[in-house]
Amino acid sequence: MVNTSSGAGLLGSVGQGDYSAAKAGILGLTSMAAAELGRHGVQVNAIAPAARTRMTETTFAGDMAAPDDPAAFDAMAPANVSPFVVRLGSAACAGVTGRVFEAEAGRITVMAGRRPGPTADKGARWTPAEAGETARKLLAGAEPPGPVYGAP
């Protein structure tokens, strides 16, 4: 299971209290579901993507604009996040559960609570295989997630 949160859920976003609270709730749900469903072999993780959407195109217009040069890397294209989600949901990421990842442009970050942990930046779109291998390397250097209240 791959849930979708947001940087607003990790750190909050001025003027978006309702959205920030909802996205933070997804992080709590992810931790709880990973703890409860793990005994059934279900892996539960969350991504906090940063990409251009209808909402971000207007709210953060300057940061989200596509490059003028069509040959340039479009850092905020939603397609940059997809390869990582594909890999995270595959058997190649067996055993990865209860984690939150930020995915933006060519960067993947393992979150350490609400703070960034190990990060890799390709500067371009990842393939699913590259994203999965990179996540494994990042996880090797990351602190394990804390226990969920009431989990054994």
Secondary structure, DSSP 8 states (H G I E B T S, - for coil): -EEE--HHHHH--TT-HHHHHHHHHHHHHHHHHHHHHGGGT---EEEEEE---HHHHHHTHHHH---SSTTS--TT-GGGTHHHHHHHTSGGGTT--S-EEEEETTEEEEEETTEEEEEEE-SS---HHHHHHHHHHHHHTS------TT--
